Amino acid sequence: MKVTKKIPTPAKKVKKSDWTFLSNHAHVLISLHKEPDARLRDVANLVGITERAVQAIVKDLVDAGVLVREKEGRRNKYNIHTDKPLRHNLESHHNISELLRLAR
């Protein structure tokens, strides 16, 4: 039996005059939380940014100790350290698990 994965719906491109409450870093993290083995190309389509931008964000998150990248065959799987605090002083008393809970 062939199993097919649902491909996420691409996000609309955000115009310069548009803004969102969450950063692209948060959007990438939320996307990987929902689908830890997603291809970065699919994350880019979902968030509405380039694959190169997603790669840079994933590197930032790995360097910060928020994400751990594990190889599974030819694919990567991403594990999130949900106990890490949010990075801005205004939110540093909250952790990543609280952000991800809001994004369900």
Biopython code that builds the backbone (N, CA, C, O; Angstrom):
import numpy as np
from Bio.PDB.StructureBuilder import StructureBuilder

atoms = [
    (1, "MET", "N", (0.841, -1.176, 0.000)),
    (1, "MET", "CA", (0.000, 0.000, 0.000)),
    (1, "MET", "C", (0.891, 1.245, 0.000)),
    (1, "MET", "O", (1.774, 1.375, 0.848)),
    (2, "LYS", "N", (0.667, 2.142, -0.928)),
    (2, "LYS", "CA", (1.470, 3.341, -1.047)),
    (2, "LYS", "C", (0.938, 4.405, -0.095)),
    (2, "LYS", "O", (-0.259, 4.691, -0.074)),
    (3, "VAL", "N", (1.848, 4.993, 0.702)),
    (3, "VAL", "CA", (1.477, 6.058, 1.627)),
    (3, "VAL", "C", (1.899, 7.379, 1.009)),
    (3, "VAL", "O", (3.061, 7.566, 0.651)),
    (4, "THR", "N", (0.964, 8.278, 0.889)),
    (4, "THR", "CA", (1.295, 9.593, 0.344)),
    (4, "THR", "C", (1.240, 10.619, 1.452)),
    (4, "THR", "O", (0.369, 10.581, 2.321)),
    (5, "LYS", "N", (2.192, 11.539, 1.404)),
    (5, "LYS", "CA", (2.240, 12.606, 2.386)),
    (5, "LYS", "C", (1.480, 13.803, 1.860)),
    (5, "LYS", "O", (1.555, 14.132, 0.676)),
    (6, "LYS", "N", (0.757, 14.445, 2.738)),
    (6, "LYS", "CA", (0.052, 15.662, 2.359)),
    (6, "LYS", "C", (1.068, 16.791, 2.235)),
    (6, "LYS", "O", (1.815, 17.070, 3.172)),
    (7, "ILE", "N", (1.089, 17.430, 1.083)),
    (7, "ILE", "CA", (1.997, 18.541, 0.860)),
    (7, "ILE", "C", (1.334, 19.800, 1.401)),
    (7, "ILE", "O", (0.187, 20.095, 1.065)),
    (8, "PRO", "N", (2.065, 20.554, 2.252)),
    (8, "PRO", "CA", (1.472, 21.746, 2.844)),
    (8, "PRO", "C", (1.091, 22.776, 1.783)),
    (8, "PRO", "O", (1.725, 22.875, 0.733)),
    (9, "THR", "N", (0.060, 23.523, 2.077)),
    (9, "THR", "CA", (-0.370, 24.593, 1.186)),
    (9, "THR", "C", (0.617, 25.744, 1.299)),
    (9, "THR", "O", (0.911, 26.195, 2.406)),
    (10, "PRO", "N", (1.135, 26.229, 0.168)),
    (10, "PRO", "CA", (2.087, 27.341, 0.228)),
    (10, "PRO", "C", (1.443, 28.586, 0.822)),
    (10, "PRO", "O", (0.262, 28.860, 0.605)),
    (11, "ALA", "N", (2.242, 29.334, 1.576)),
    (11, "ALA", "CA", (1.768, 30.593, 2.138)),
    (11, "ALA", "C", (1.762, 31.645, 1.039)),
    (11, "ALA", "O", (2.545, 31.578, 0.091)),
    (12, "LYS", "N", (0.869, 32.616, 1.180)),
    (12, "LYS", "CA", (0.900, 33.700, 0.207)),
    (12, "LYS", "C", (2.137, 34.538, 0.487)),
    (12, "LYS", "O", (2.567, 34.672, 1.632)),
    (13, "LYS", "N", (2.694, 35.091, -0.563)),
    (13, "LYS", "CA", (3.856, 35.965, -0.402)),
    (13, "LYS", "C", (3.440, 37.215, 0.357)),
    (13, "LYS", "O", (2.419, 37.830, 0.051)),
    (14, "VAL", "N", (4.237, 37.582, 1.345)),
    (14, "VAL", "CA", (3.927, 38.736, 2.179)),
    (14, "VAL", "C", (4.480, 39.985, 1.510)),
    (14, "VAL", "O", (5.661, 40.046, 1.169)),
    (15, "LYS", "N", (3.625, 40.975, 1.326)),
    (15, "LYS", "CA", (4.062, 42.249, 0.756)),
    (15, "LYS", "C", (4.830, 43.024, 1.815)),
    (15, "LYS", "O", (4.668, 42.779, 3.011)),
    (16, "LYS", "N", (5.657, 43.948, 1.381)),
    (16, "LYS", "CA", (6.445, 44.750, 2.324)),
    (16, "LYS", "C", (5.561, 45.483, 3.326)),
    (16, "LYS", "O", (5.973, 45.699, 4.466)),
    (17, "SER", "N", (4.353, 45.868, 2.921)),
    (17, "SER", "CA", (3.463, 46.594, 3.828)),
    (17, "SER", "C", (2.764, 45.670, 4.821)),
    (17, "SER", "O", (2.215, 46.133, 5.821)),
    (18, "ASP", "N", (2.782, 44.353, 4.545)),
    (18, "ASP", "CA", (2.181, 43.385, 5.469)),
    (18, "ASP", "C", (3.169, 43.066, 6.586)),
    (18, "ASP", "O", (4.382, 43.181, 6.410)),
    (19, "TRP", "N", (2.640, 42.672, 7.716)),
    (19, "TRP", "CA", (3.500, 42.225, 8.800)),
    (19, "TRP", "C", (2.764, 41.163, 9.586)),
    (19, "TRP", "O", (1.544, 41.039, 9.489)),
    (20, "THR", "N", (3.509, 40.397, 10.365)),
    (20, "THR", "CA", (2.916, 39.360, 11.200)),
    (20, "THR", "C", (3.440, 39.516, 12.619)),
    (20, "THR", "O", (4.439, 40.197, 12.848)),
    (21, "PHE", "N", (2.769, 38.890, 13.563)),
    (21, "PHE", "CA", (3.200, 38.967, 14.949)),
    (21, "PHE", "C", (4.404, 38.083, 15.228)),
    (21, "PHE", "O", (5.166, 38.352, 16.156)),
    (22, "LEU", "N", (4.584, 37.042, 14.446)),
    (22, "LEU", "CA", (5.692, 36.122, 14.679)),
    (22, "LEU", "C", (6.748, 36.272, 13.590)),
    (22, "LEU", "O", (6.439, 36.607, 12.447)),
    (23, "SER", "N", (7.980, 36.023, 13.959)),
    (23, "SER", "CA", (9.090, 36.107, 13.006)),
    (23, "SER", "C", (9.139, 34.853, 12.140)),
    (23, "SER", "O", (8.477, 33.856, 12.428)),
    (24, "ASN", "N", (9.927, 34.920, 11.082)),
    (24, "ASN", "CA", (10.133, 33.742, 10.248)),
    (24, "ASN", "C", (10.793, 32.615, 11.047)),
    (24, "ASN", "O", (10.544, 31.440, 10.778)),
    (25, "HIS", "N", (11.631, 32.963, 12.025)),
    (25, "HIS", "CA", (12.229, 31.935, 12.879)),
    (25, "HIS", "C", (11.126, 31.158, 13.610)),
    (25, "HIS", "O", (11.175, 29.930, 13.690)),
    (26, "ALA", "N", (10.149, 31.870, 14.132)),
    (26, "ALA", "CA", (9.038, 31.208, 14.825)),
    (26, "ALA", "C", (8.224, 30.369, 13.851)),
    (26, "ALA", "O", (7.826, 29.252, 14.183)),
    (27, "HIS", "N", (7.974, 30.888, 12.662)),
    (27, "HIS", "CA", (7.208, 30.132, 11.675)),
    (27, "HIS", "C", (7.915, 28.847, 11.272)),
    (27, "HIS", "O", (7.270, 27.807, 11.138)),
    (28, "VAL", "N", (9.227, 28.900, 11.076)),
    (28, "VAL", "CA", (9.991, 27.699, 10.720)),
    (28, "VAL", "C", (9.949, 26.707, 11.884)),
    (28, "VAL", "O", (9.742, 25.512, 11.671)),
    (29, "LEU", "N", (10.140, 27.187, 13.095)),
    (29, "LEU", "CA", (10.117, 26.314, 14.267)),
    (29, "LEU", "C", (8.754, 25.639, 14.426)),
    (29, "LEU", "O", (8.684, 24.440, 14.696)),
    (30, "ILE", "N", (7.693, 26.389, 14.263)),
    (30, "ILE", "CA", (6.345, 25.831, 14.368)),
    (30, "ILE", "C", (6.117, 24.792, 13.279)),
    (30, "ILE", "O", (5.530, 23.740, 13.533)),
    (31, "SER", "N", (6.578, 25.083, 12.069)),
    (31, "SER", "CA", (6.425, 24.130, 10.964)),
    (31, "SER", "C", (7.154, 22.827, 11.256)),
    (31, "SER", "O", (6.623, 21.746, 11.002)),
    (32, "LEU", "N", (8.376, 22.924, 11.791)),
    (32, "LEU", "CA", (9.144, 21.712, 12.099)),
    (32, "LEU", "C", (8.583, 20.987, 13.318)),
    (32, "LEU", "O", (8.762, 19.777, 13.456)),
    (33, "HIS", "N", (7.914, 21.709, 14.190)),
    (33, "HIS", "CA", (7.241, 21.068, 15.320)),
    (33, "HIS", "C", (6.078, 20.208, 14.823)),
    (33, "HIS", "O", (5.858, 19.097, 15.305)),
    (34, "LYS", "N", (5.346, 20.740, 13.860)),
    (34, "LYS", "CA", (4.195, 20.018, 13.325)),
    (34, "LYS", "C", (4.610, 18.850, 12.442)),
    (34, "LYS", "O", (3.918, 17.833, 12.390)),
    (35, "GLU", "N", (5.741, 18.987, 11.745)),
    (35, "GLU", "CA", (6.228, 17.915, 10.873)),
    (35, "GLU", "C", (7.755, 17.849, 10.968)),
    (35, "GLU", "O", (8.448, 18.455, 10.150)),
    (36, "PRO", "N", (8.291, 17.115, 11.962)),
    (36, "PRO", "CA", (9.734, 17.096, 12.243)),
    (36, "PRO", "C", (10.612, 16.571, 11.105)),
    (36, "PRO", "O", (11.812, 16.843, 11.080)),
    (37, "ASP", "N", (10.031, 15.825, 10.167)),
    (37, "ASP", "CA", (10.841, 15.302, 9.074)),
    (37, "ASP", "C", (10.520, 15.995, 7.747)),
    (37, "ASP", "O", (10.786, 15.452, 6.675)),
    (38, "ALA", "N", (9.954, 17.180, 7.829)),
    (38, "ALA", "CA", (9.603, 17.930, 6.618)),
    (38, "ALA", "C", (10.864, 18.323, 5.860)),
    (38, "ALA", "O", (11.907, 18.597, 6.453)),
    (39, "ARG", "N", (10.745, 18.345, 4.540)),
    (39, "ARG", "CA", (11.837, 18.862, 3.722)),
    (39, "ARG", "C", (11.846, 20.383, 3.868)),
    (39, "ARG", "O", (10.791, 21.011, 3.959)),
    (40, "LEU", "N", (13.036, 20.964, 3.888)),
    (40, "LEU", "CA", (13.133, 22.407, 4.051)),
    (40, "LEU", "C", (12.467, 23.145, 2.890)),
    (40, "LEU", "O", (11.995, 24.269, 3.059)),
    (41, "ARG", "N", (12.428, 22.529, 1.734)),
    (41, "ARG", "CA", (11.725, 23.100, 0.586)),
    (41, "ARG", "C", (10.241, 23.260, 0.908)),
    (41, "ARG", "O", (9.633, 24.276, 0.572)),
    (42, "ASP", "N", (9.662, 22.251, 1.561)),
    (42, "ASP", "CA", (8.249, 22.320, 1.934)),
    (42, "ASP", "C", (8.009, 23.361, 3.025)),
    (42, "ASP", "O", (6.998, 24.063, 3.007)),
    (43, "VAL", "N", (8.943, 23.460, 3.977)),
    (43, "VAL", "CA", (8.835, 24.481, 5.022)),
    (43, "VAL", "C", (8.877, 25.874, 4.384)),
    (43, "VAL", "O", (8.103, 26.757, 4.754)),
    (44, "ALA", "N", (9.783, 26.059, 3.428)),
    (44, "ALA", "CA", (9.893, 27.350, 2.746)),
    (44, "ALA", "C", (8.587, 27.720, 2.053)),
    (44, "ALA", "O", (8.136, 28.861, 2.144)),
    (45, "ASN", "N", (7.981, 26.764, 1.364)),
    (45, "ASN", "CA", (6.698, 27.028, 0.697)),
    (45, "ASN", "C", (5.611, 27.373, 1.691)),
    (45, "ASN", "O", (4.800, 28.266, 1.448)),
    (46, "LEU", "N", (5.592, 26.671, 2.807)),
    (46, "LEU", "CA", (4.575, 26.895, 3.825)),
    (46, "LEU", "C", (4.722, 28.272, 4.476)),
    (46, "LEU", "O", (3.736, 28.977, 4.692)),
    (47, "VAL", "N", (5.965, 28.645, 4.785)),
    (47, "VAL", "CA", (6.227, 29.918, 5.463)),
    (47, "VAL", "C", (6.152, 31.091, 4.482)),
    (47, "VAL", "O", (5.809, 32.208, 4.870)),
    (48, "GLY", "N", (6.474, 30.832, 3.210)),
    (48, "GLY", "CA", (6.443, 31.896, 2.215)),
    (48, "GLY", "C", (7.767, 32.605, 2.045)),
    (48, "GLY", "O", (7.812, 33.781, 1.682)),
    (49, "ILE", "N", (8.867, 31.875, 2.312)),
    (49, "ILE", "CA", (10.213, 32.412, 2.148)),
    (49, "ILE", "C", (11.023, 31.446, 1.302)),
    (49, "ILE", "O", (10.534, 30.373, 0.947)),
    (50, "THR", "N", (12.246, 31.810, 0.978)),
    (50, "THR", "CA", (13.068, 30.943, 0.140)),
    (50, "THR", "C", (13.632, 29.777, 0.940)),
    (50, "THR", "O", (13.729, 29.829, 2.166)),
    (51, "GLU", "N", (13.999, 28.727, 0.219)),
    (51, "GLU", "CA", (14.622, 27.578, 0.874)),
    (51, "GLU", "C", (15.949, 27.987, 1.516)),
    (51, "GLU", "O", (16.296, 27.500, 2.592)),
    (52, "ARG", "N", (16.685, 28.875, 0.860)),
    (52, "ARG", "CA", (17.951, 29.358, 1.423)),
    (52, "ARG", "C", (17.713, 30.085, 2.749)),
    (52, "ARG", "O", (18.500, 29.935, 3.683)),
    (53, "ALA", "N", (16.640, 30.866, 2.838)),
    (53, "ALA", "CA", (16.307, 31.566, 4.082)),
    (53, "ALA", "C", (15.971, 30.557, 5.183)),
    (53, "ALA", "O", (16.364, 30.740, 6.335)),
    (54, "VAL", "N", (15.247, 29.497, 4.831)),
    (54, "VAL", "CA", (14.925, 28.454, 5.820)),
    (54, "VAL", "C", (16.208, 27.769, 6.292)),
    (54, "VAL", "O", (16.363, 27.496, 7.482)),
    (55, "GLN", "N", (17.117, 27.492, 5.374)),
    (55, "GLN", "CA", (18.385, 26.871, 5.751)),
    (55, "GLN", "C", (19.147, 27.748, 6.744)),
    (55, "GLN", "O", (19.709, 27.241, 7.715)),
    (56, "ALA", "N", (19.165, 29.058, 6.505)),
    (56, "ALA", "CA", (19.850, 29.984, 7.417)),
    (56, "ALA", "C", (19.162, 30.010, 8.780)),
    (56, "ALA", "O", (19.833, 30.049, 9.812)),
    (57, "ILE", "N", (17.838, 29.988, 8.792)),
    (57, "ILE", "CA", (17.089, 29.990, 10.053)),
    (57, "ILE", "C", (17.341, 28.695, 10.815)),
    (57, "ILE", "O", (17.556, 28.726, 12.027)),
    (58, "VAL", "N", (17.318, 27.561, 10.127)),
    (58, "VAL", "CA", (17.596, 26.274, 10.782)),
    (58, "VAL", "C", (19.003, 26.293, 11.378)),
    (58, "VAL", "O", (19.206, 25.803, 12.489)),
    (59, "LYS", "N", (19.963, 26.845, 10.665)),
    (59, "LYS", "CA", (21.329, 26.948, 11.199)),
    (59, "LYS", "C", (21.334, 27.786, 12.471)),
    (59, "LYS", "O", (21.959, 27.409, 13.462)),
    (60, "ASP", "N", (20.634, 28.929, 12.447)),
    (60, "ASP", "CA", (20.527, 29.771, 13.650)),
    (60, "ASP", "C", (19.951, 28.975, 14.818)),
    (60, "ASP", "O", (20.472, 29.034, 15.932)),
    (61, "LEU", "N", (18.875, 28.233, 14.562)),
    (61, "LEU", "CA", (18.204, 27.482, 15.625)),
    (61, "LEU", "C", (19.065, 26.332, 16.134)),
    (61, "LEU", "O", (19.052, 26.029, 17.327)),
    (62, "VAL", "N", (19.812, 25.690, 15.240)),
    (62, "VAL", "CA", (20.741, 24.623, 15.653)),
    (62, "VAL", "C", (21.871, 25.227, 16.478)),
    (62, "VAL", "O", (22.217, 24.702, 17.537)),
    (63, "ASP", "N", (22.452, 26.333, 15.996)),
    (63, "ASP", "CA", (23.549, 26.992, 16.725)),
    (63, "ASP", "C", (23.114, 27.467, 18.108)),
    (63, "ASP", "O", (23.919, 27.481, 19.039)),
    (64, "ALA", "N", (21.847, 27.855, 18.249)),
    (64, "ALA", "CA", (21.321, 28.323, 19.535)),
    (64, "ALA", "C", (20.938, 27.171, 20.462)),
    (64, "ALA", "O", (20.573, 27.392, 21.617)),
    (65, "GLY", "N", (21.022, 25.935, 19.947)),
    (65, "GLY", "CA", (20.671, 24.782, 20.772)),
    (65, "GLY", "C", (19.174, 24.529, 20.860)),
    (65, "GLY", "O", (18.724, 23.739, 21.690)),
    (66, "VAL", "N", (18.405, 25.190, 20.015)),
    (66, "VAL", "CA", (16.959, 25.020, 20.011)),
    (66, "VAL", "C", (16.567, 23.782, 19.211)),
    (66, "VAL", "O", (15.667, 23.041, 19.607)),
    (67, "LEU", "N", (17.237, 23.562, 18.095)),
    (67, "LEU", "CA", (16.974, 22.412, 17.223)),
    (67, "LEU", "C", (18.154, 21.470, 17.222)),
    (67, "LEU", "O", (19.306, 21.888, 17.337)),
    (68, "VAL", "N", (17.852, 20.188, 17.091)),
    (68, "VAL", "CA", (18.872, 19.165, 16.862)),
    (68, "VAL", "C", (18.497, 18.473, 15.566)),
    (68, "VAL", "O", (17.375, 17.992, 15.405)),
    (69, "ARG", "N", (19.446, 18.429, 14.648)),
    (69, "ARG", "CA", (19.226, 17.804, 13.339)),
    (69, "ARG", "C", (19.766, 16.372, 13.414)),
    (69, "ARG", "O", (20.928, 16.160, 13.758)),
    (70, "GLU", "N", (18.920, 15.400, 13.091)),
    (70, "GLU", "CA", (19.330, 13.992, 13.075)),
    (70, "GLU", "C", (19.113, 13.441, 11.678)),
    (70, "GLU", "O", (18.072, 13.673, 11.064)),
    (71, "LYS", "N", (20.092, 12.717, 11.183)),
    (71, "LYS", "CA", (19.984, 12.086, 9.878)),
    (71, "LYS", "C", (19.196, 10.801, 10.013)),
    (71, "LYS", "O", (19.486, 9.980, 10.883)),
    (72, "GLU", "N", (18.200, 10.619, 9.158)),
    (72, "GLU", "CA", (17.452, 9.365, 9.071)),
    (72, "GLU", "C", (17.453, 8.951, 7.615)),
    (72, "GLU", "O", (16.612, 9.390, 6.830)),
    (73, "GLY", "N", (18.409, 8.100, 7.261)),
    (73, "GLY", "CA", (18.565, 7.734, 5.858)),
    (73, "GLY", "C", (19.032, 8.940, 5.080)),
    (73, "GLY", "O", (20.049, 9.549, 5.410)),
    (74, "ARG", "N", (18.288, 9.285, 4.045)),
    (74, "ARG", "CA", (18.639, 10.447, 3.222)),
    (74, "ARG", "C", (17.941, 11.716, 3.686)),
    (74, "ARG", "O", (18.140, 12.779, 3.097)),
    (75, "ARG", "N", (17.145, 11.627, 4.708)),
    (75, "ARG", "CA", (16.358, 12.771, 5.191)),
    (75, "ARG", "C", (16.884, 13.241, 6.539)),
    (75, "ARG", "O", (17.630, 12.528, 7.210)),
    (76, "ASN", "N", (16.494, 14.423, 6.918)),
    (76, "ASN", "CA", (16.781, 14.952, 8.246)),
    (76, "ASN", "C", (15.494, 14.955, 9.056)),
    (76, "ASN", "O", (14.396, 15.119, 8.525)),
    (77, "LYS", "N", (15.667, 14.770, 10.349)),
    (77, "LYS", "CA", (14.553, 14.908, 11.293)),
    (77, "LYS", "C", (15.011, 15.931, 12.320)),
    (77, "LYS", "O", (16.172, 15.936, 12.727)),
    (78, "TYR", "N", (14.105, 16.789, 12.732)),
    (78, "TYR", "CA", (14.456, 17.883, 13.635)),
    (78, "TYR", "C", (13.749, 17.695, 14.971)),
    (78, "TYR", "O", (12.528, 17.547, 15.033)),
    (79, "ASN", "N", (14.540, 17.703, 16.034)),
    (79, "ASN", "CA", (14.007, 17.629, 17.388)),
    (79, "ASN", "C", (14.182, 18.996, 18.039)),
    (79, "ASN", "O", (15.221, 19.641, 17.894)),
    (80, "ILE", "N", (13.162, 19.419, 18.749)),
    (80, "ILE", "CA", (13.152, 20.749, 19.350)),
    (80, "ILE", "C", (13.366, 20.634, 20.854)),
    (80, "ILE", "O", (12.725, 19.823, 21.523)),
    (81, "HIS", "N", (14.269, 21.448, 21.374)),
    (81, "HIS", "CA", (14.479, 21.541, 22.821)),
    (81, "HIS", "C", (13.474, 22.554, 23.358)),
    (81, "HIS", "O", (13.735, 23.756, 23.392)),
    (82, "THR", "N", (12.332, 22.047, 23.771)),
    (82, "THR", "CA", (11.217, 22.912, 24.152)),
    (82, "THR", "C", (11.418, 23.620, 25.486)),
    (82, "THR", "O", (10.662, 24.531, 25.822)),
    (83, "ASP", "N", (12.429, 23.211, 26.250)),
    (83, "ASP", "CA", (12.672, 23.840, 27.546)),
    (83, "ASP", "C", (13.502, 25.119, 27.432)),
    (83, "ASP", "O", (13.670, 25.834, 28.420)),
    (84, "LYS", "N", (14.019, 25.413, 26.248)),
    (84, "LYS", "CA", (14.827, 26.624, 26.053)),
    (84, "LYS", "C", (13.948, 27.868, 26.200)),
    (84, "LYS", "O", (12.806, 27.881, 25.741)),
    (85, "PRO", "N", (14.482, 28.914, 26.841)),
    (85, "PRO", "CA", (13.693, 30.151, 26.966)),
    (85, "PRO", "C", (13.636, 30.894, 25.642)),
    (85, "PRO", "O", (14.517, 30.743, 24.796)),
    (86, "LEU", "N", (12.595, 31.695, 25.469)),
    (86, "LEU", "CA", (12.521, 32.586, 24.314)),
    (86, "LEU", "C", (13.639, 33.618, 24.448)),
    (86, "LEU", "O", (14.074, 33.930, 25.557)),
    (87, "ARG", "N", (14.097, 34.140, 23.323)),
    (87, "ARG", "CA", (15.350, 34.895, 23.311)),
    (87, "ARG", "C", (15.237, 36.376, 23.665)),
    (87, "ARG", "O", (16.215, 36.956, 24.136)),
    (88, "HIS", "N", (14.110, 36.993, 23.463)),
    (88, "HIS", "CA", (13.979, 38.425, 23.735)),
    (88, "HIS", "C", (13.729, 38.649, 25.226)),
    (88, "HIS", "O", (13.034, 37.864, 25.870)),
    (89, "ASN", "N", (14.294, 39.714, 25.762)),
    (89, "ASN", "CA", (14.135, 40.004, 27.198)),
    (89, "ASN", "C", (12.675, 40.070, 27.640)),
    (89, "ASN", "O", (12.344, 39.678, 28.760)),
    (90, "LEU", "N", (11.804, 40.564, 26.765)),
    (90, "LEU", "CA", (10.390, 40.677, 27.129)),
    (90, "LEU", "C", (9.711, 39.321, 27.285)),
    (90, "LEU", "O", (8.728, 39.198, 28.015)),
    (91, "GLU", "N", (10.241, 38.289, 26.590)),
    (91, "GLU", "CA", (9.617, 36.959, 26.639)),
    (91, "GLU", "C", (10.491, 35.903, 27.299)),
    (91, "GLU", "O", (10.102, 34.737, 27.352)),
    (92, "SER", "N", (11.645, 36.276, 27.796)),
    (92, "SER", "CA", (12.610, 35.280, 28.276)),
    (92, "SER", "C", (12.121, 34.470, 29.478)),
    (92, "SER", "O", (12.720, 33.449, 29.814)),
    (93, "HIS", "N", (11.056, 34.905, 30.120)),
    (93, "HIS", "CA", (10.492, 34.135, 31.236)),
    (93, "HIS", "C", (9.545, 33.043, 30.724)),
    (93, "HIS", "O", (8.981, 32.289, 31.517)),
    (94, "HIS", "N", (9.369, 32.958, 29.395)),
    (94, "HIS", "CA", (8.587, 31.900, 28.753)),
    (94, "HIS", "C", (9.534, 30.983, 27.988)),
    (94, "HIS", "O", (10.638, 31.387, 27.621)),
    (95, "ASN", "N", (9.100, 29.748, 27.749)),
    (95, "ASN", "CA", (9.950, 28.839, 26.981)),
    (95, "ASN", "C", (9.277, 28.449, 25.663)),
    (95, "ASN", "O", (8.128, 28.804, 25.399)),
    (96, "ILE", "N", (10.021, 27.718, 24.858)),
    (96, "ILE", "CA", (9.562, 27.352, 23.523)),
    (96, "ILE", "C", (8.302, 26.495, 23.563)),
    (96, "ILE", "O", (7.449, 26.604, 22.682)),
    (97, "SER", "N", (8.179, 25.644, 24.579)),
    (97, "SER", "CA", (6.987, 24.795, 24.638)),
    (97, "SER", "C", (5.714, 25.646, 24.744)),
    (97, "SER", "O", (4.675, 25.265, 24.205)),
    (98, "GLU", "N", (5.782, 26.788, 25.430)),
    (98, "GLU", "CA", (4.618, 27.660, 25.530)),
    (98, "GLU", "C", (4.263, 28.260, 24.167)),
    (98, "GLU", "O", (3.084, 28.367, 23.827)),
    (99, "LEU", "N", (5.262, 28.648, 23.393)),
    (99, "LEU", "CA", (5.024, 29.164, 22.055)),
    (99, "LEU", "C", (4.389, 28.094, 21.170)),
    (99, "LEU", "O", (3.431, 28.368, 20.446)),
    (100, "LEU", "N", (4.919, 26.888, 21.231)),
    (100, "LEU", "CA", (4.402, 25.799, 20.393)),
    (100, "LEU", "C", (2.989, 25.399, 20.796)),
    (100, "LEU", "O", (2.192, 24.991, 19.951)),
    (101, "ARG", "N", (2.677, 25.512, 22.074)),
    (101, "ARG", "CA", (1.311, 25.217, 22.538)),
    (101, "ARG", "C", (0.305, 26.195, 21.924)),
    (101, "ARG", "O", (-0.818, 25.815, 21.594)),
    (102, "LEU", "N", (0.711, 27.438, 21.778)),
    (102, "LEU", "CA", (-0.169, 28.448, 21.175)),
    (102, "LEU", "C", (-0.411, 28.176, 19.690)),
    (102, "LEU", "O", (-1.439, 28.571, 19.141)),
    (103, "ALA", "N", (0.534, 27.506, 19.052)),
    (103, "ALA", "CA", (0.479, 27.312, 17.595)),
    (103, "ALA", "C", (-0.258, 26.052, 17.176)),
    (103, "ALA", "O", (-0.251, 25.712, 15.993)),
    (104, "ARG", "N", (-0.879, 25.366, 18.081)),
    (104, "ARG", "CA", (-1.581, 24.124, 17.714)),
    (104, "ARG", "C", (-2.715, 24.358, 16.791)),
    (104, "ARG", "O", (-3.395, 23.411, 16.397)),
]
sb = StructureBuilder()
sb.init_structure("model")
sb.init_model(0)
sb.init_chain("A")
sb.init_seg("    ")
for serial, (resi, resn, name, xyz) in enumerate(atoms, 1):
    if name == "N":
        sb.init_residue(resn, " ", resi, " ")
    sb.init_atom(name, np.array(xyz, "f"), 0.0, 1.0, " ", f" {name:<3s}", serial, name[0])
structure = sb.get_structure()
